[in-house]
Amino acid sequence: KTTLQLTERETEVLKAVALGERNKEVALKLNITERTVKAHLTSIYNKFGVDSRAAAVAIASQNGLLS
């Protein structure tokens, strides 16, 4: 079962990813480490049941999580 409940930080990370930013850029923008960005992405993938940035962004977009 997938849950579409993201933390505030996960949402920030996913919005940046949706804009095409790389992990390093997201890390700099949010003042966190690249490793933390990857951890957030892994958590998002698990919640959405996907294994790629594109799939995560597509699901978030379809469910109005990026607005």
SVG drawing of the C-alpha trace seen along z (x, -y; Angstrom):
<svg xmlns="http://www.w3.org/2000/svg" viewBox="-5 -28 31 30">
<polyline fill="none" stroke="black" stroke-width="0.4" points="0.0,0.0 1.3,-3.4 0.8,-6.5 0.9,-10.0 1.7,-11.7 5.0,-13.5 6.8,-15.5 7.3,-19.2 11.0,-18.5 10.2,-15.7 7.8,-18.0 10.5,-20.7 12.9,-18.1 10.4,-16.8 9.4,-20.3 13.1,-21.0 13.5,-17.7 10.4,-18.5 12.2,-21.7 15.0,-19.5 17.5,-20.3 20.2,-17.7 20.8,-16.3 23.7,-18.7 21.6,-21.7 18.7,-20.6 21.1,-20.1 22.6,-23.6 19.1,-25.2 17.7,-23.6 21.0,-23.8 21.2,-20.0 23.7,-17.4 23.4,-15.5 23.2,-12.3 20.1,-13.8 18.6,-14.6 19.1,-11.0 17.5,-9.8 14.4,-12.0 14.1,-10.7 14.4,-7.1 11.6,-7.7 9.5,-9.4 10.1,-6.4 9.0,-4.0 5.9,-5.9 4.9,-6.2 6.0,-2.7 8.3,-3.9 12.0,-3.8 12.8,-6.9 12.7,-10.7 10.5,-10.9 7.9,-8.5 7.8,-10.2 7.3,-13.6 4.6,-12.2 2.7,-10.8 3.1,-13.9 1.9,-16.0 -1.1,-13.9 -2.1,-14.2 -1.6,-17.9 1.4,-17.7 3.6,-20.1 1.3,-23.1"/>
</svg>
